[in-house]
Amino acid sequence: MNILLKYLRWQFIDSPKKVLMIIGNYLLFGTDLFSIKESLGSLFSPWRRQTCSYGRGLDIGKIAEAFSSNLIARIIGFIMRLFLIAAFIIYEAACLLVGSIVFLFVLTYPVLAVWGIIYSFKYF
């Protein structure tokens, strides 16, 4: 195979494939880093499983105290998981943005290099 054809294959087929694979790895890493499946599955669970027992009997004060405490723990858990999900979305968007820029740079680099060489001869 001609060296020029090998270069063109590497530049326009192999390198973009590798860049897309790396971007995909970063996106998969984000799902593990932010535990997105677990966060979505336990969105309304109490924060750190801190709950109060309702106890036995019909003590309205104790039931109201346990209910309000459990409700606050669930609200805090919901808010914390929402922040985690928002951080995940920001991370994924940043990875896609940076990955797209790198991918476009990999594709256009040969054209930019040739243009730069030609443009530099203009000022000699």
C-alpha positions as CSV (number, residue, x, y, z in Angstrom):
1,M,0.0,0.0,0.0
2,N,1.2,3.4,-0.9
3,I,2.4,5.5,2.1
4,L,0.1,8.4,1.1
5,L,-2.9,6.0,1.2
6,K,-1.8,4.7,4.6
7,Y,-1.6,8.3,5.9
8,L,-5.0,9.2,4.5
9,R,-6.6,6.0,6.0
10,W,-5.0,6.9,9.3
11,Q,-6.0,10.5,9.2
12,F,-9.5,10.2,8.0
13,I,-10.6,6.7,9.2
14,D,-8.6,5.4,12.1
15,S,-8.0,8.7,14.0
16,P,-11.7,9.8,13.9
17,K,-12.8,6.3,15.1
18,K,-10.3,6.5,18.0
19,V,-11.5,10.0,18.9
20,L,-15.1,8.8,18.9
21,M,-14.2,5.8,21.0
22,I,-12.5,8.1,23.6
23,I,-15.5,10.4,23.7
24,G,-17.8,7.4,24.3
25,N,-15.5,6.2,27.1
26,Y,-15.7,9.7,28.8
27,L,-19.5,9.6,28.5
28,L,-19.7,6.1,30.0
29,F,-17.3,7.2,32.7
30,G,-19.7,10.0,33.6
31,T,-22.6,7.5,34.3
32,D,-20.4,5.6,36.6
33,L,-18.8,8.6,38.3
34,F,-22.2,10.2,39.1
35,S,-24.0,6.9,39.8
36,I,-26.8,8.1,37.6
37,K,-28.8,4.9,37.5
38,E,-28.8,4.7,41.3
39,S,-29.6,8.4,41.6
40,L,-32.6,8.1,39.3
41,G,-33.8,4.9,40.9
42,S,-33.7,6.4,44.4
43,L,-34.7,9.9,43.6
44,F,-37.4,10.1,46.3
45,S,-35.5,8.0,48.9
46,P,-34.4,9.6,52.2
47,W,-31.0,11.1,52.4
48,R,-28.5,8.5,53.6
49,R,-31.4,6.4,54.7
50,Q,-32.0,8.5,57.8
51,T,-35.5,7.8,58.9
52,C,-37.4,7.9,62.1
53,S,-39.6,5.1,63.4
54,Y,-43.3,5.8,63.9
55,G,-43.3,3.6,67.0
56,R,-46.2,1.6,68.5
57,G,-49.5,2.9,69.5
58,L,-51.5,5.9,68.4
59,D,-49.4,8.8,69.7
60,I,-50.3,11.6,67.3
61,G,-47.4,13.8,68.3
62,K,-44.8,11.0,67.7
63,I,-46.4,10.1,64.4
64,A,-46.4,13.7,63.2
65,E,-42.8,14.2,64.4
66,A,-41.7,11.0,62.6
67,F,-43.6,11.9,59.4
68,S,-42.2,15.4,59.2
69,S,-38.7,14.2,59.9
70,N,-39.0,11.5,57.2
71,L,-40.4,14.1,54.8
72,I,-37.5,16.4,55.4
73,A,-35.0,13.6,54.9
74,R,-36.8,12.7,51.6
75,I,-36.8,16.4,50.5
76,I,-33.1,16.7,51.3
77,G,-32.4,13.4,49.4
78,F,-34.4,14.7,46.4
79,I,-32.5,18.0,46.3
80,M,-29.1,16.4,46.7
81,R,-29.8,13.8,43.9
82,L,-31.1,16.6,41.7
83,F,-27.8,18.5,42.1
84,L,-26.0,15.3,41.3
85,I,-28.1,14.7,38.1
86,A,-27.6,18.4,37.1
87,A,-23.8,18.0,37.6
88,F,-24.0,14.8,35.4
89,I,-25.8,16.7,32.7
90,I,-23.3,19.5,32.8
91,Y,-20.4,17.0,32.6
92,E,-22.0,15.1,29.7
93,A,-22.6,18.4,27.8
94,A,-19.0,19.5,28.4
95,C,-17.7,16.2,27.2
96,L,-19.8,16.4,24.0
97,L,-18.8,19.9,23.3
98,V,-15.1,19.3,23.9
99,G,-15.3,16.0,22.0
100,S,-17.0,17.6,19.1
101,I,-14.3,20.3,18.9
102,V,-11.5,17.7,19.1
103,F,-13.3,15.6,16.5
104,L,-13.6,18.5,14.1
105,F,-10.0,19.5,14.7
106,V,-8.8,16.0,13.9
107,L,-10.8,16.0,10.6
108,T,-9.7,19.5,9.6
109,Y,-6.1,19.5,10.8
110,P,-4.5,18.5,7.5
111,V,-6.3,21.2,5.6
112,L,-5.3,23.8,8.3
113,A,-1.7,22.6,8.2
114,V,-1.5,23.0,4.4
115,W,-3.3,26.3,4.5
116,G,-0.8,27.5,7.2
117,I,2.2,26.5,5.1
118,I,0.8,28.2,2.0
119,Y,-0.1,31.3,4.0
120,S,3.3,31.5,5.5
121,F,5.0,31.6,2.0
122,K,2.9,34.6,1.3
123,Y,5.0,36.7,3.7
124,F,8.5,35.5,2.6
